Amino acid sequence: MNNLGEILKEKRIALKMSQKELAEDICTQPLISSIEKGKYIPNSQILILLCQRLQIDIDNISLDNNYQISSKAEFNNMITTLCNNHEYKKLKEFLLQDSTINSISNDEQTKAYYYYLGVAYLQADHDLDAAQTNFKLVLSNYNTKNKLTTLNRLTSASLAVIFAKKGLMNSSNEYLNNAFRNFDTARFETNQIALFYLAAYSRSLLNKNIDAITWVDQGIEFASQHDSHYMLGNMYYLLAQLLSKSNQSDASNQSRDRSDMFAELFGEKIFKTN
């Protein structure tokens, strides 16, 4: 199950409730049908009321998936916990432990390991060179004949951010273009939404605010098209910053309010970018 509509539909059926009964005094039955089919993402007020009626804990609706670094569940669960809580210093310490390294058993897990280690160095230590080295290890066995995975795309987008931080626009552009190569033919994964955030963030670092705003808008639209709330809090927070820089204070305040709403509604932690 990978979207909000499916979650609501499954719970409604489990409670032996019709669409009409679910919609009563909240919205229309056709709207419930559109939500369940993934054709419409409800606003926060409607979503809260629907979840209350269906006895769903909104905090438990989480659509992003972390990659496996081990065949042992406890190691993967630790990655999920540390990443979701943005505890990157602990993440780096955990990844560098011998027991963690020894639990890696195949190539895909190795790639995921280096990806998370790159993230940890970037977020915990702001060590651009160490992060760059680890991200490039993820892509070391990749060539253009291979099909791009979402992990490959995320790694390329992360490298676009690193080179933007270094002020190397051409390199940043190269990796960003690679992250979205043949994207229109890729099968949807929730983690793909993060690509738009990374693209917007990399553009903002290069003072390309109009481009950054465009990427955020595309990311919000992409998430809505796939009935996902993932990263929306961070998207709107970044959009608020970009609009503020563009002297659009009213629009900035509206975006910040939406960021707060999604952060509170779904327990999403917000990256305080600079």
C-alpha positions as CSV (number, residue, x, y, z in Angstrom):
1,M,0.0,0.0,0.0
2,N,1.6,3.2,-1.1
3,N,-0.9,6.1,-1.0
4,L,-3.3,7.9,1.3
5,G,-6.4,6.9,-0.7
6,E,-5.6,3.2,-0.3
7,I,-5.1,3.6,3.5
8,L,-8.5,5.4,3.9
9,K,-10.3,2.9,1.7
10,E,-8.9,-0.2,3.5
11,K,-9.8,1.3,6.9
12,R,-13.3,2.2,5.7
13,I,-14.0,-1.3,4.4
14,A,-12.6,-2.8,7.6
15,L,-15.2,-0.8,9.5
16,K,-17.9,-1.9,7.1
17,M,-18.6,1.8,6.3
18,S,-20.0,3.0,2.9
19,Q,-18.5,6.0,1.1
20,K,-21.7,7.8,1.8
21,E,-21.5,7.1,5.5
22,L,-17.9,8.3,5.6
23,A,-18.7,11.5,3.7
24,E,-21.7,12.5,5.9
25,D,-21.3,16.1,7.2
26,I,-17.6,16.1,6.0
27,C,-17.7,16.2,2.2
28,T,-19.5,14.6,-0.8
29,Q,-19.5,10.9,-1.7
30,P,-17.9,11.6,-5.1
31,L,-15.0,13.3,-3.3
32,I,-14.5,10.3,-1.2
33,S,-14.4,8.2,-4.3
34,S,-11.8,10.5,-5.9
35,I,-9.6,10.4,-2.8
36,E,-9.7,6.6,-2.7
37,K,-8.8,6.4,-6.4
38,G,-5.8,8.7,-5.9
39,K,-7.3,11.4,-8.1
40,Y,-7.6,14.0,-5.3
41,I,-5.6,14.9,-2.2
42,P,-7.9,16.3,0.6
43,N,-7.1,19.5,2.4
44,S,-6.0,19.3,6.0
45,Q,-9.5,20.0,7.5
46,I,-11.2,17.2,5.5
47,L,-8.3,14.8,6.1
48,I,-8.4,15.3,9.9
49,L,-12.2,14.7,10.0
50,L,-11.9,11.6,7.8
51,C,-9.1,10.2,9.9
52,Q,-11.1,10.8,13.1
53,R,-14.1,9.1,11.7
54,L,-12.0,6.1,10.5
55,Q,-10.1,6.0,13.9
56,I,-6.8,6.5,12.1
57,D,-3.8,8.0,13.9
58,I,-2.5,10.5,11.4
59,D,1.0,10.4,12.8
60,N,1.2,6.8,11.5
61,I,0.6,7.7,7.9
62,S,4.1,7.7,6.6
63,L,4.8,7.0,2.9
64,D,8.6,7.4,2.6
65,N,10.7,4.3,2.6
66,N,14.3,3.9,3.6
67,Y,16.7,1.6,1.8
68,Q,18.1,-1.6,3.3
69,I,21.8,-1.7,4.3
70,S,21.5,-5.2,5.8
71,S,19.6,-8.5,5.7
72,K,19.1,-8.0,9.5
73,A,15.9,-6.1,10.3
74,E,17.4,-4.4,13.4
75,F,20.0,-2.6,11.4
76,N,17.5,-1.3,8.8
77,N,15.1,-0.3,11.6
78,M,17.9,1.7,13.2
79,I,18.5,3.6,9.9
80,T,14.8,4.4,9.7
81,T,14.6,5.7,13.2
82,L,17.8,7.8,13.0
83,C,16.9,9.3,9.6
84,N,13.3,10.0,10.5
85,N,14.5,11.9,13.7
86,H,17.3,13.7,11.8
87,E,19.8,12.3,14.3
88,Y,22.7,12.4,11.8
89,K,25.6,12.3,14.3
90,K,24.2,9.1,15.7
91,L,23.6,7.9,12.2
92,K,27.3,8.4,11.3
93,E,28.4,6.6,14.5
94,F,26.1,3.7,13.8
95,L,27.2,3.4,10.2
96,L,30.9,3.3,11.1
97,Q,30.5,0.5,13.7
98,D,32.1,-2.7,12.7
99,S,28.9,-4.6,13.4
100,T,27.0,-2.5,11.0
101,I,29.7,-2.8,8.2
102,N,29.9,-6.6,8.8
103,S,26.1,-6.9,8.3
104,I,26.2,-5.7,4.7
105,S,25.9,-8.7,2.4
106,N,25.3,-7.5,-1.2
107,D,25.9,-4.8,-3.7
108,E,22.5,-3.0,-3.3
109,Q,23.1,-2.8,0.5
110,T,26.6,-1.5,-0.1
111,K,25.2,1.3,-2.3
112,A,22.6,2.2,0.4
113,Y,25.3,2.2,3.0
114,Y,27.4,4.7,1.2
115,Y,24.4,6.8,0.5
116,Y,23.5,7.1,4.1
117,L,27.1,7.6,5.1
118,G,27.2,10.5,2.6
119,V,24.1,12.0,4.1
120,A,25.5,11.6,7.6
121,Y,28.7,13.4,6.7
122,L,26.8,16.2,5.0
123,Q,24.2,16.8,7.7
124,A,26.2,16.0,10.8
125,D,29.6,17.5,10.0
126,H,28.9,19.6,6.9
127,D,31.9,17.8,5.4
128,L,31.3,18.3,1.7
129,D,34.4,16.3,0.6
130,A,33.5,13.2,2.7
131,A,29.9,13.3,1.6
132,Q,31.0,13.7,-2.1
133,T,33.3,10.7,-1.8
134,N,30.6,8.5,-0.4
135,F,28.0,9.6,-2.8
136,K,30.3,8.9,-5.7
137,L,30.9,5.4,-4.4
138,V,27.1,4.8,-4.7
139,L,27.4,5.6,-8.4
140,S,30.8,4.0,-9.0
141,N,29.5,0.9,-10.8
142,Y,26.8,2.8,-12.7
143,N,26.9,3.5,-16.4
144,T,24.4,5.2,-18.7
145,K,23.3,1.8,-20.1
146,N,21.9,0.8,-16.7
147,K,18.4,1.7,-15.6
148,L,18.4,4.6,-13.1
149,T,17.1,3.5,-9.7
150,T,15.5,6.0,-7.3
151,L,18.6,5.6,-5.1
152,N,20.8,6.6,-8.0
153,R,18.7,9.6,-8.7
154,L,18.7,10.7,-5.0
155,T,22.5,10.3,-5.0
156,S,22.9,12.4,-8.1
157,A,20.6,15.1,-6.7
158,S,22.6,15.1,-3.4
159,L,25.8,15.6,-5.4
160,A,24.1,18.5,-7.2
161,V,23.5,20.1,-3.8
162,I,27.1,19.5,-2.7
163,F,28.5,21.1,-5.9
164,A,26.1,24.0,-5.5
165,K,27.4,24.5,-1.9
166,K,30.9,24.6,-3.5
167,G,29.7,27.2,-6.0
168,L,30.4,24.8,-9.0
169,M,27.3,25.5,-11.1
170,N,28.3,23.3,-14.1
171,S,28.9,20.2,-12.0
172,S,25.8,20.8,-10.0
173,N,23.8,21.1,-13.3
174,E,25.3,17.9,-14.6
175,Y,24.3,15.8,-11.6
176,L,20.9,17.4,-11.4
177,N,20.2,16.6,-15.1
178,N,21.3,13.0,-14.4
179,A,19.0,12.7,-11.5
180,F,16.0,13.5,-13.7
181,R,17.2,11.6,-16.8
182,N,14.2,9.7,-18.3
183,F,12.2,10.6,-15.2
184,D,8.9,10.6,-17.1
185,T,9.2,6.9,-17.7
186,A,10.2,5.9,-14.2
187,R,7.8,4.0,-12.0
188,F,6.6,6.1,-9.1
189,E,8.2,5.7,-5.7
190,T,7.5,8.1,-2.8
191,N,11.1,8.9,-2.4
192,Q,11.2,10.5,-5.8
193,I,9.4,13.5,-4.2
194,A,12.6,14.3,-2.4
195,L,14.3,14.8,-5.8
196,F,12.3,18.0,-6.4
197,Y,13.3,19.3,-2.9
198,L,17.0,18.7,-3.6
199,A,16.7,20.2,-7.0
200,A,15.1,23.4,-5.5
201,Y,17.6,23.5,-2.7
202,S,20.6,23.2,-5.1
203,R,19.2,26.1,-7.2
204,S,18.6,28.3,-4.1
205,L,22.2,27.7,-3.1
206,L,23.3,29.1,-6.5
207,N,20.9,32.1,-6.0
208,K,18.7,30.8,-8.8
209,N,15.5,31.6,-6.9
210,I,13.1,31.6,-9.8
211,D,14.4,28.2,-10.9
212,A,14.2,27.0,-7.2
213,I,10.5,28.2,-6.9
214,T,9.7,26.3,-10.1
215,W,11.2,23.1,-8.8
216,V,9.3,23.4,-5.5
217,D,6.0,24.0,-7.4
218,Q,6.7,21.0,-9.5
219,G,7.5,18.9,-6.4
220,I,4.2,19.9,-4.7
221,E,2.3,19.1,-7.9
222,F,4.1,15.8,-8.3
223,A,3.3,14.8,-4.7
224,S,-0.4,15.8,-5.1
225,Q,-0.7,13.9,-8.3
226,H,0.4,10.8,-6.5
227,D,-1.7,11.4,-3.4
228,S,1.3,11.8,-1.1
229,H,2.1,14.2,1.8
230,Y,5.7,13.2,1.9
231,M,8.1,16.2,2.1
232,L,5.3,18.7,1.7
233,G,6.2,20.4,5.0
234,N,9.8,20.9,3.8
235,M,8.6,21.9,0.4
236,Y,6.5,24.7,1.7
237,Y,9.2,25.8,4.2
238,L,11.7,26.1,1.4
239,L,9.1,27.9,-0.7
240,A,8.5,30.4,2.1
241,Q,12.2,31.2,2.3
242,L,12.4,31.6,-1.5
243,L,9.4,33.9,-1.6
244,S,10.7,35.9,1.2
245,K,14.0,36.5,-0.7
246,S,11.9,37.6,-3.6
247,N,10.1,40.2,-1.4
248,Q,6.8,38.3,-1.6
249,S,6.0,38.4,2.1
250,D,2.3,37.6,1.9
251,A,2.9,34.5,-0.2
252,S,5.9,33.6,2.0
253,N,3.7,33.7,5.1
254,Q,1.1,31.5,3.5
255,S,3.7,29.0,2.5
256,R,5.1,29.0,6.0
257,D,1.6,28.4,7.5
258,R,1.2,25.4,5.1
259,S,4.6,24.1,6.2
260,D,3.6,24.3,9.8
261,M,0.3,22.6,9.0
262,F,2.0,19.6,7.3
263,A,4.7,19.4,9.9
264,E,2.0,19.2,12.7
265,L,-0.4,17.0,10.8
266,F,2.1,14.3,9.7
267,G,4.9,14.7,12.3
268,E,7.3,15.8,9.6
269,K,10.5,17.3,10.8
270,I,11.6,20.4,8.9
271,F,15.1,21.1,7.5
272,K,16.2,24.6,8.5
273,T,18.1,25.4,5.4
274,N,20.6,28.2,5.0
